[in-house]
Amino acid sequence: MNRDKYTWHSVHLDRDMSVVVYGTKGVPVLAFPSKSTRFDDWEKNGMVDSIEELLEAGKIQLFTVGSVDDESWLCENGINVWRTARQESYYRYIVEDVIPFIRKINKSKKLPIAAGVEMGANQAAVVFLRRPDIFQALIAMSGIYDARYFFGNYIDHDLYENAPERFLENMAPDHEYIKLYNQRKMIFCVGQGSQEFDGVRALKNLERIFITKSIDAWCDYWGYDVDHSWNWWVKQIRYFLPKVLETEKEAAAGEVKTEEKPEKKAEKKVPKEVKEVRR
């Protein structure tokens, strides 16, 4: 399997960040790692091997990124305003650095699928729900979509923008994004076993909001034997990813052309200092 690693200095995060690209063609999949981990988290935990057949067949091209969760969501001793600003900077890094990079590398001209596990599920949900114009689908596994779980009752503008359970609740019924959400494929999955209680609670609340806003999202609750572990996330990605690809294939080869206008800085050019390392 083809594997390329790219590293460049992110202006948004003021540090070097790496992206690993698996495969050479196909629908781009942007994968977010579990909490506080690196760009190779999916590879180390068997996720890449679990979808190797799709990669080898050229059906998908996988892009895995690292996180800064220790400085934002999980930085319990940090100053809240700094933590939320750090999360917003990470969001900007994804939207303004990584997405243009994917467009440069991937030649399919298809919108990427956002996917993630645990904290990565939160990040995938945030970027998808804030920018459904630049993604075609979402697969979020075992996330906790509730900013209060990490910040208590604290709230500011940056946190609000990164808390789907807040901004979706207040979204106007005629907001243009609702129509766009319903043209996409959204999958949220959580087990009901060990360490999944908070995830179940958060997803049920998010599901309530989807129903209230007439947003079509697949919220899937797996059995009481399904715990918070890579063993199950591997099975879930193998189950859900082909279903998203089937939907993508049926929807006119998956090329959904939309006018990018929602947020002001939709994209930037890939930084000039990108350097490639092959293995």
Phi and psi in degrees as GROMACS dihedral restraints (atoms count N, CA, C in turn):
[ dihedral_restraints ]
;  ai    aj    ak    al  type     phi  dphi    fc
    3     4     5     6     1   -69.1    20    10
    4     5     6     7     1   133.1    20    10
    6     7     8     9     1  -139.4    20    10
    7     8     9    10     1   118.6    20    10
    9    10    11    12     1  -123.9    20    10
   10    11    12    13     1   139.6    20    10
   12    13    14    15     1  -114.3    20    10
   13    14    15    16     1   132.5    20    10
   15    16    17    18     1  -122.5    20    10
   16    17    18    19     1   139.5    20    10
   18    19    20    21     1  -134.7    20    10
   19    20    21    22     1   135.1    20    10
   21    22    23    24     1  -149.1    20    10
   22    23    24    25     1   163.4    20    10
   24    25    26    27     1   -83.4    20    10
   25    26    27    28     1   121.0    20    10
   27    28    29    30     1   -85.6    20    10
   28    29    30    31     1   121.7    20    10
   30    31    32    33     1   -65.6    20    10
   31    32    33    34     1   -35.8    20    10
   33    34    35    36     1   -65.6    20    10
   34    35    36    37     1   -39.2    20    10
   36    37    38    39     1  -102.3    20    10
   37    38    39    40     1   -10.0    20    10
   39    40    41    42     1    55.2    20    10
   40    41    42    43     1    48.0    20    10
   42    43    44    45     1  -162.3    20    10
   43    44    45    46     1   162.8    20    10
   45    46    47    48     1   -73.3    20    10
   46    47    48    49     1   135.2    20    10
   48    49    50    51     1  -129.3    20    10
   49    50    51    52     1   145.3    20    10
   51    52    53    54     1  -117.4    20    10
   52    53    54    55     1   149.4    20    10
   54    55    56    57     1  -130.2    20    10
   55    56    57    58     1   133.0    20    10
   57    58    59    60     1  -105.7    20    10
   58    59    60    61     1   134.0    20    10
   60    61    62    63     1  -112.9    20    10
   61    62    63    64     1   125.2    20    10
   63    64    65    66     1  -113.2    20    10
   64    65    66    67     1   133.1    20    10
   66    67    68    69     1    87.5    20    10
   67    68    69    70     1   171.2    20    10
   69    70    71    72     1  -119.8    20    10
   70    71    72    73     1   -14.3    20    10
   72    73    74    75     1  -161.7    20    10
   73    74    75    76     1   173.3    20    10
   75    76    77    78     1   113.5    20    10
   76    77    78    79     1  -177.9    20    10
   78    79    80    81     1   -63.8    20    10
   79    80    81    82     1   126.4    20    10
   81    82    83    84     1   -71.4    20    10
   82    83    84    85     1   136.6    20    10
   84    85    86    87     1  -122.4    20    10
   85    86    87    88     1   119.2    20    10
   87    88    89    90     1   -96.3    20    10
   88    89    90    91     1   115.5    20    10
   90    91    92    93     1  -109.4    20    10
   91    92    93    94     1   127.1    20    10
   93    94    95    96     1  -100.6    20    10
   94    95    96    97     1   141.8    20    10
   96    97    98    99     1   -83.3    20    10
   97    98    99   100     1   174.0    20    10
   99   100   101   102     1   -70.7    20    10
  100   101   102   103     1  -179.7    20    10
  102   103   104   105     1   -59.5    20    10
  103   104   105   106     1   132.8    20    10
  105   106   107   108     1    57.0    20    10
  106   107   108   109     1    36.8    20    10
  108   109   110   111     1  -121.3    20    10
  109   110   111   112     1   179.1    20    10
  111   112   113   114     1   -97.4    20    10
  112   113   114   115     1  -178.3    20    10
  114   115   116   117     1   -64.3    20    10
  115   116   117   118     1   -19.3    20    10
  117   118   119   120     1  -101.1    20    10
  118   119   120   121     1    16.8    20    10
  120   121   122   123     1   -60.1    20    10
  121   122   123   124     1   -45.2    20    10
  123   124   125   126     1   -63.6    20    10
  124   125   126   127     1   -39.5    20    10
  126   127   128   129     1   -66.3    20    10
  127   128   129   130     1   -45.2    20    10
  129   130   131   132     1   -66.6    20    10
  130   131   132   133     1   -24.3    20    10
  132   133   134   135     1  -108.2    20    10
  133   134   135   136     1    17.7    20    10
  135   136   137   138     1    86.6    20    10
  136   137   138   139     1     0.3    20    10
  138   139   140   141     1   -69.2    20    10
  139   140   141   142     1   -40.5    20    10
  141   142   143   144     1   -66.0    20    10
  142   143   144   145     1   -45.1    20    10
  144   145   146   147     1   -60.3    20    10
  145   146   147   148     1   -34.0    20    10
  147   148   149   150     1   -67.8    20    10
  148   149   150   151     1   -24.1    20    10
  150   151   152   153     1  -115.5    20    10
  151   152   153   154     1    20.7    20    10
  153   154   155   156     1   -58.9    20    10
  154   155   156   157     1   -36.6    20    10
  156   157   158   159     1   -60.3    20    10
  157   158   159   160     1   -40.2    20    10
  159   160   161   162     1   -68.8    20    10
  160   161   162   163     1   -35.6    20    10
  162   163   164   165     1   -68.9    20    10
  163   164   165   166     1   -45.8    20    10
  165   166   167   168     1   -66.3    20    10
  166   167   168   169     1   -31.5    20    10
  168   169   170   171     1   -80.8    20    10
  169   170   171   172     1    -4.2    20    10
  171   172   173   174     1    74.2    20    10
  172   173   174   175     1    20.5    20    10
  174   175   176   177     1   -83.1    20    10
  175   176   177   178     1   -29.3    20    10
  177   178   179   180     1  -136.8    20    10
  178   179   180   181     1   157.9    20    10
  180   181   182   183     1  -126.7    20    10
  181   182   183   184     1   122.8    20    10
  183   184   185   186     1   -99.0    20    10
  184   185   186   187     1   133.5    20    10
  186   187   188   189     1  -121.9    20    10
  187   188   189   190     1   115.5    20    10
  189   190   191   192     1  -110.4    20    10
  190   191   192   193     1   136.7    20    10
  192   193   194   195     1  -119.8    20    10
  193   194   195   196     1   166.0    20    10
  195   196   197   198     1   -95.0    20    10
  196   197   198   199     1  -174.0    20    10
  198   199   200   201     1  -132.8    20    10
  199   200   201   202     1   169.3    20    10
  201   202   203   204     1  -129.4    20    10
  202   203   204   205     1    33.1    20    10
  204   205   206   207     1   -56.7    20    10
  205   206   207   208     1   -32.8    20    10
  207   208   209   210     1   -64.7    20    10
  208   209   210   211     1   -17.6    20    10
  210   211   212   213     1  -102.1    20    10
  211   212   213   214     1    -5.5    20    10
  213   214   215   216     1  -127.8    20    10
  214   215   216   217     1   -93.5    20    10
  216   217   218   219     1   -58.2    20    10
  217   218   219   220     1   -37.1    20    10
  219   220   221   222     1  -104.6    20    10
  220   221   222   223     1     7.9    20    10
  222   223   224   225     1   -87.8    20    10
  223   224   225   226     1    78.8    20    10
  225   226   227   228     1   -65.8    20    10
  226   227   228   229     1   -26.2    20    10
  228   229   230   231     1   -98.2    20    10
  229   230   231   232     1     4.9    20    10
  231   232   233   234     1   -86.5    20    10
  232   233   234   235     1   167.7    20    10
  234   235   236   237     1   -75.9    20    10
  235   236   237   238     1   127.5    20    10
  237   238   239   240     1   -56.1    20    10
  238   239   240   241     1   -44.1    20    10
  240   241   242   243     1   -64.0    20    10
  241   242   243   244     1   -32.7    20    10
  243   244   245   246     1   -72.8    20    10
  244   245   246   247     1   -40.8    20    10
  246   247   248   249     1   -60.8    20    10
  247   248   249   250     1   -45.3    20    10
  249   250   251   252     1   -69.9    20    10
  250   251   252   253     1   -34.6    20    10
  252   253   254   255     1   -65.3    20    10
  253   254   255   256     1   -35.0    20    10
  255   256   257   258     1   -66.1    20    10
  256   257   258   259     1   -40.7    20    10
  258   259   260   261     1   -64.0    20    10
  259   260   261   262     1   -41.3    20    10
  261   262   263   264     1   -63.5    20    10
  262   263   264   265     1   -36.8    20    10
  264   265   266   267     1   -64.3    20    10
  265   266   267   268     1   -38.1    20    10
  267   268   269   270     1   -65.3    20    10
  268   269   270   271     1   -42.9    20    10
  270   271   272   273     1   -57.7    20    10
  271   272   273   274     1   -44.5    20    10
  273   274   275   276     1   -63.7    20    10
  274   275   276   277     1   -38.8    20    10
  276   277   278   279     1   -58.5    20    10
  277   278   279   280     1   -45.1    20    10
  279   280   281   282     1   -65.2    20    10
  280   281   282   283     1   -50.6    20    10
  282   283   284   285     1   -73.0    20    10
  283   284   285   286     1   -37.9    20    10
  285   286   287   288     1  -100.7    20    10
  286   287   288   289     1   -15.9    20    10
  288   289   290   291     1  -111.4    20    10
  289   290   291   292     1   -55.1    20    10
  291   292   293   294     1   -71.7    20    10
  292   293   294   295     1   -43.8    20    10
  294   295   296   297     1   -61.6    20    10
  295   296   297   298     1   -47.4    20    10
  297   298   299   300     1   -60.7    20    10
  298   299   300   301     1   -34.9    20    10
  300   301   302   303     1   -63.2    20    10
  301   302   303   304     1   -44.0    20    10
  303   304   305   306     1   -59.6    20    10
  304   305   306   307     1   -42.7    20    10
  306   307   308   309     1   -62.9    20    10
  307   308   309   310     1   -33.1    20    10
  309   310   311   312     1   -72.9    20    10
  310   311   312   313     1   -41.9    20    10
  312   313   314   315     1   -79.1    20    10
  313   314   315   316     1   -44.2    20    10
  315   316   317   318     1   -87.1    20    10
  316   317   318   319     1   128.0    20    10
  318   319   320   321     1   -98.0    20    10
  319   320   321   322     1     5.5    20    10
  321   322   323   324     1   -75.3    20    10
  322   323   324   325     1   -21.0    20    10
  324   325   326   327     1    63.5    20    10
  325   326   327   328     1    23.3    20    10
  327   328   329   330     1  -103.5    20    10
  328   329   330   331     1   147.9    20    10
  330   331   332   333     1   -67.6    20    10
  331   332   333   334     1   143.2    20    10
  333   334   335   336     1   -74.7    20    10
  334   335   336   337     1   158.6    20    10
  336   337   338   339     1   -95.8    20    10
  337   338   339   340     1   129.9    20    10
  339   340   341   342     1   -93.9    20    10
  340   341   342   343     1   131.1    20    10
  342   343   344   345     1  -142.0    20    10
  343   344   345   346     1   147.7    20    10
  345   346   347   348     1  -167.2    20    10
  346   347   348   349     1   160.0    20    10
  348   349   350   351     1  -121.1    20    10
  349   350   351   352     1   145.5    20    10
  351   352   353   354     1    55.7    20    10
  352   353   354   355     1  -123.1    20    10
  354   355   356   357     1   -61.6    20    10
  355   356   357   358     1   -29.8    20    10
  357   358   359   360     1   -65.1    20    10
  358   359   360   361     1   -29.7    20    10
  360   361   362   363     1   -66.6    20    10
  361   362   363   364     1   -39.9    20    10
  363   364   365   366     1   -59.7    20    10
  364   365   366   367     1   -47.2    20    10
  366   367   368   369     1   -64.5    20    10
  367   368   369   370     1   -41.7    20    10
  369   370   371   372     1   -62.3    20    10
  370   371   372   373     1   -41.7    20    10
  372   373   374   375     1   -65.4    20    10
  373   374   375   376     1   -40.5    20    10
  375   376   377   378     1   -61.6    20    10
  376   377   378   379     1   -51.1    20    10
  378   379   380   381     1   -67.3    20    10
  379   380   381   382     1   -37.7    20    10
  381   382   383   384     1   -67.0    20    10
  382   383   384   385     1   -48.0    20    10
  384   385   386   387     1   -72.6    20    10
  385   386   387   388     1   -25.9    20    10
  387   388   389   390     1   -82.0    20    10
  388   389   390   391     1   -28.4    20    10
  390   391   392   393     1  -135.7    20    10
  391   392   393   394     1    64.2    20    10
  393   394   395   396     1   -66.8    20    10
  394   395   396   397     1   -11.4    20    10
  396   397   398   399     1   -74.1    20    10
  397   398   399   400     1   -17.7    20    10
  399   400   401   402     1  -114.6    20    10
  400   401   402   403     1     6.5    20    10
  402   403   404   405     1  -129.6    20    10
  403   404   405   406     1   150.8    20    10
  405   406   407   408     1  -102.9    20    10
  406   407   408   409     1   -17.4    20    10
  408   409   410   411     1  -163.5    20    10
  409   410   411   412     1   164.4    20    10
  411   412   413   414     1  -138.4    20    10
  412   413   414   415     1   134.1    20    10
  414   415   416   417     1  -127.8    20    10
  415   416   417   418     1   107.2    20    10
  417   418   419   420     1  -117.3    20    10
  418   419   420   421     1   121.2    20    10
  420   421   422   423     1  -119.0    20    10
  421   422   423   424     1   120.7    20    10
  423   424   425   426     1    61.7    20    10
  424   425   426   427     1    38.2    20    10
  426   427   428   429     1   -85.9    20    10
  427   428   429   430     1   167.3    20    10
  429   430   431   432     1  -122.3    20    10
  430   431   432   433     1    95.5    20    10
  432   433   434   435     1   -89.2    20    10
  433   434   435   436     1    66.8    20    10
  435   436   437   438     1  -155.0    20    10
  436   437   438   439     1   104.9    20    10
  438   439   440   441     1   -61.4    20    10
  439   440   441   442     1   -25.7    20    10
  441   442   443   444     1   -66.5    20    10
  442   443   444   445     1   -25.4    20    10
  444   445   446   447     1   -62.3    20    10
  445   446   447   448     1   -29.4    20    10
  447   448   449   450     1  -105.4    20    10
  448   449   450   451     1   -27.8    20    10
  450   451   452   453     1  -122.8    20    10
  451   452   453   454     1     4.3    20    10
  453   454   455   456     1    61.9    20    10
  454   455   456   457     1  -136.1    20    10
  456   457   458   459     1   -89.2    20    10
  457   458   459   460     1     2.4    20    10
  459   460   461   462     1   -67.9    20    10
  460   461   462   463     1   142.1    20    10
  462   463   464   465     1  -152.2    20    10
  463   464   465   466     1   140.7    20    10
  465   466   467   468     1  -144.8    20    10
  466   467   468   469     1  -177.1    20    10
  468   469   470   471     1   -61.7    20    10
  469   470   471   472     1   -46.0    20    10
  471   472   473   474     1   -63.7    20    10
  472   473   474   475     1   -40.5    20    10
  474   475   476   477     1   -67.8    20    10
  475   476   477   478     1   -41.6    20    10
  477   478   479   480     1   -56.9    20    10
  478   479   480   481     1   -43.8    20    10
  480   481   482   483     1   -66.6    20    10
  481   482   483   484     1   -21.4    20    10
  483   484   485   486     1  -108.2    20    10
  484   485   486   487     1    16.0    20    10
  486   487   488   489     1  -121.0    20    10
  487   488   489   490     1    91.2    20    10
  489   490   491   492     1   -54.4    20    10
  490   491   492   493     1   -35.6    20    10
  492   493   494   495     1   -67.0    20    10
  493   494   495   496     1   -17.3    20    10
  495   496   497   498     1   -89.6    20    10
  496   497   498   499     1   -55.9    20    10
  498   499   500   501     1   -74.2    20    10
  499   500   501   502     1   -26.6    20    10
  501   502   503   504     1   -69.9    20    10
  502   503   504   505     1   -39.0    20    10
  504   505   506   507     1   -58.6    20    10
  505   506   507   508     1   -34.7    20    10
  507   508   509   510     1   -97.3    20    10
  508   509   510   511     1     4.0    20    10
  510   511   512   513     1   -71.4    20    10
  511   512   513   514     1   133.3    20    10
  513   514   515   516     1   -64.5    20    10
  514   515   516   517     1   143.5    20    10
  516   517   518   519     1   -58.6    20    10
  517   518   519   520     1   -26.3    20    10
  519   520   521   522     1  -102.2    20    10
  520   521   522   523     1    15.8    20    10
  522   523   524   525     1   -61.8    20    10
  523   524   525   526     1   138.5    20    10
  525   526   527   528     1   -60.3    20    10
  526   527   528   529     1   -25.1    20    10
  528   529   530   531     1   -68.7    20    10
  529   530   531   532     1   -29.6    20    10
  531   532   533   534     1   -62.6    20    10
  532   533   534   535     1   -43.0    20    10
  534   535   536   537     1   -62.9    20    10
  535   536   537   538     1   -39.6    20    10
  537   538   539   540     1   -68.2    20    10
  538   539   540   541     1   -41.8    20    10
  540   541   542   543     1   -54.5    20    10
  541   542   543   544     1   -42.5    20    10
  543   544   545   546     1   -76.3    20    10
  544   545   546   547     1    -6.7    20    10
  546   547   548   549     1   -93.2    20    10
  547   548   549   550     1    -8.8    20    10
  549   550   551   552     1  -103.3    20    10
  550   551   552   553     1  -177.1    20    10
  552   553   554   555     1  -120.5    20    10
  553   554   555   556     1   118.5    20    10
  555   556   557   558     1  -116.5    20    10
  556   557   558   559     1   125.3    20    10
  558   559   560   561     1  -126.7    20    10
  559   560   561   562     1   123.8    20    10
  561   562   563   564     1  -118.5    20    10
  562   563   564   565     1   129.5    20    10
  564   565   566   567     1  -131.5    20    10
  565   566   567   568     1   141.6    20    10
  567   568   569   570     1  -149.7    20    10
  568   569   570   571     1   144.2    20    10
  570   571   572   573     1   -82.4    20    10
  571   572   573   574     1   174.8    20    10
  573   574   575   576     1  -122.5    20    10
  574   575   576   577     1    19.3    20    10
  576   577   578   579     1   -97.4    20    10
  577   578   579   580     1  -149.6    20    10
  579   580   581   582     1   -57.8    20    10
  580   581   582   583     1   132.9    20    10
  582   583   584   585     1    65.4    20    10
  583   584   585   586     1    18.0    20    10
  585   586   587   588     1  -110.7    20    10
  586   587   588   589     1     2.5    20    10
  588   589   590   591     1   -58.2    20    10
  589   590   591   592     1   -48.8    20    10
  591   592   593   594     1   -66.5    20    10
  592   593   594   595     1   -33.7    20    10
  594   595   596   597     1   -66.2    20    10
  595   596   597   598     1   -40.1    20    10
  597   598   599   600     1   -63.3    20    10
  598   599   600   601     1   -47.0    20    10
  600   601   602   603     1   -59.3    20    10
  601   602   603   604     1   -46.7    20    10
  603   604   605   606     1   -65.9    20    10
  604   605   606   607     1   -39.0    20    10
  606   607   608   609     1   -70.5    20    10
  607   608   609   610     1   -36.5    20    10
  609   610   611   612     1   -62.9    20    10
  610   611   612   613     1   -37.1    20    10
  612   613   614   615     1   -67.0    20    10
  613   614   615   616     1   -42.5    20    10
  615   616   617   618     1   -64.6    20    10
  616   617   618   619     1   -39.6    20    10
  618   619   620   621     1   -62.3    20    10
  619   620   621   622     1   -39.0    20    10
  621   622   623   624     1   -59.0    20    10
  622   623   624   625     1   -42.2    20    10
  624   625   626   627     1   -66.3    20    10
  625   626   627   628     1   -42.4    20    10
  627   628   629   630     1   -57.4    20    10
  628   629   630   631     1   -45.7    20    10
  630   631   632   633     1   -63.6    20    10
  631   632   633   634     1   -44.5    20    10
  633   634   635   636     1   -61.2    20    10
  634   635   636   637     1   -37.5    20    10
  636   637   638   639     1   -92.0    20    10
  637   638   639   640     1     4.0    20    10
  639   640   641   642     1    58.1    20    10
  640   641   642   643     1    42.9    20    10
  642   643   644   645     1  -100.9    20    10
  643   644   645   646     1   127.4    20    10
  645   646   647   648     1   -84.9    20    10
  646   647   648   649     1   105.9    20    10
  648   649   650   651     1  -135.1    20    10
  649   650   651   652     1   140.4    20    10
  651   652   653   654     1   -91.2    20    10
  652   653   654   655     1   107.2    20    10
  654   655   656   657     1  -104.5    20    10
  655   656   657   658     1   109.8    20    10
  657   658   659   660     1  -112.6    20    10
  658   659   660   661     1   120.9    20    10
  660   661   662   663     1  -105.3    20    10
  661   662   663   664     1   111.4    20    10
  663   664   665   666     1   -82.6    20    10
  664   665   666   667     1   175.7    20    10
  666   667   668   669     1   -66.3    20    10
  667   668   669   670     1   174.5    20    10
  669   670   671   672     1   -74.3    20    10
  670   671   672   673     1    -8.0    20    10
  672   673   674   675     1   -92.2    20    10
  673   674   675   676     1    -4.9    20    10
  675   676   677   678     1   -90.0    20    10
  676   677   678   679     1   108.0    20    10
  678   679   680   681     1   -99.2    20    10
  679   680   681   682     1  -177.8    20    10
  681   682   683   684     1   -86.5    20    10
  682   683   684   685     1    79.9    20    10
  684   685   686   687     1  -152.2    20    10
  685   686   687   688     1   158.8    20    10
  687   688   689   690     1   -61.7    20    10
  688   689   690   691     1   -31.6    20    10
  690   691   692   693     1   -53.1    20    10
  691   692   693   694     1   -40.6    20    10
  693   694   695   696     1   -85.4    20    10
  694   695   696   697     1   -33.1    20    10
  696   697   698   699     1   -65.9    20    10
  697   698   699   700     1   -34.4    20    10
  699   700   701   702     1   -60.9    20    10
  700   701   702   703     1   -44.0    20    10
  702   703   704   705     1   -67.3    20    10
  703   704   705   706     1   -37.4    20    10
  705   706   707   708     1   -69.0    20    10
  706   707   708   709     1   -42.0    20    10
  708   709   710   711     1   -67.2    20    10
  709   710   711   712     1   -35.4    20    10
  711   712   713   714     1   -67.1    20    10
  712   713   714   715     1   -28.8    20    10
  714   715   716   717     1   -81.8    20    10
  715   716   717   718     1   -45.6    20    10
  717   718   719   720     1   -84.1    20    10
  718   719   720   721     1   -36.4    20    10
  720   721   722   723     1   -59.5    20    10
  721   722   723   724     1   -45.5    20    10
  723   724   725   726     1   -60.0    20    10
  724   725   726   727     1   -32.7    20    10
  726   727   728   729     1   -67.8    20    10
  727   728   729   730     1   -38.7    20    10
  729   730   731   732     1   -67.0    20    10
  730   731   732   733     1   -40.4    20    10
  732   733   734   735     1   -66.0    20    10
  733   734   735   736     1   -34.9    20    10
  735   736   737   738     1   -63.7    20    10
  736   737   738   739     1   -42.2    20    10
  738   739   740   741     1   -63.9    20    10
  739   740   741   742     1   -42.1    20    10
  741   742   743   744     1   -62.6    20    10
  742   743   744   745     1   -40.6    20    10
  744   745   746   747     1   -66.1    20    10
  745   746   747   748     1   -38.5    20    10
  747   748   749   750     1   -70.3    20    10
  748   749   750   751     1   -27.7    20    10
  750   751   752   753     1   -88.6    20    10
  751   752   753   754     1    63.7    20    10
  753   754   755   756     1    54.4    20    10
  754   755   756   757     1    51.9    20    10
  756   757   758   759     1    65.3    20    10
  757   758   759   760     1    11.9    20    10
  759   760   761   762     1    78.2    20    10
  760   761   762   763     1     7.8    20    10
  762   763   764   765     1   -91.6    20    10
  763   764   765   766     1    93.2    20    10
  765   766   767   768     1   -96.3    20    10
  766   767   768   769     1   111.9    20    10
  768   769   770   771     1   -96.2    20    10
  769   770   771   772     1   119.1    20    10
  771   772   773   774     1  -130.7    20    10
  772   773   774   775     1   153.9    20    10
  774   775   776   777     1   -83.4    20    10
  775   776   777   778     1   122.0    20    10
  777   778   779   780     1   -82.2    20    10
  778   779   780   781     1   103.4    20    10
  780   781   782   783     1  -137.5    20    10
  781   782   783   784     1   -12.1    20    10
  783   784   785   786     1   -56.5    20    10
  784   785   786   787     1   -57.4    20    10
  786   787   788   789     1  -106.0    20    10
  787   788   789   790     1   153.9    20    10
  789   790   791   792     1   -64.2    20    10
  790   791   792   793     1   -46.8    20    10
  792   793   794   795     1  -103.9    20    10
  793   794   795   796     1    84.5    20    10
  795   796   797   798     1   -65.4    20    10
  796   797   798   799     1   -40.3    20    10
  798   799   800   801     1  -160.7    20    10
  799   800   801   802     1   161.3    20    10
  801   802   803   804     1  -127.3    20    10
  802   803   804   805     1   167.0    20    10
  804   805   806   807     1   -68.3    20    10
  805   806   807   808     1   151.8    20    10
  807   808   809   810     1   -60.2    20    10
  808   809   810   811     1   131.1    20    10
  810   811   812   813     1   -51.3    20    10
  811   812   813   814     1   141.2    20    10
  813   814   815   816     1   -63.7    20    10
  814   815   816   817     1   -28.7    20    10
  816   817   818   819     1   -82.0    20    10
  817   818   819   820     1    13.7    20    10
  819   820   821   822     1   -58.8    20    10
  820   821   822   823     1   132.0    20    10
  822   823   824   825     1  -127.9    20    10
  823   824   825   826     1   143.0    20    10
  825   826   827   828     1  -107.5    20    10
  826   827   828   829     1   136.8    20    10
  828   829   830   831     1  -125.0    20    10
  829   830   831   832     1   121.5    20    10
  831   832   833   834     1  -105.0    20    10
  832   833   834   835     1   147.3    20    10
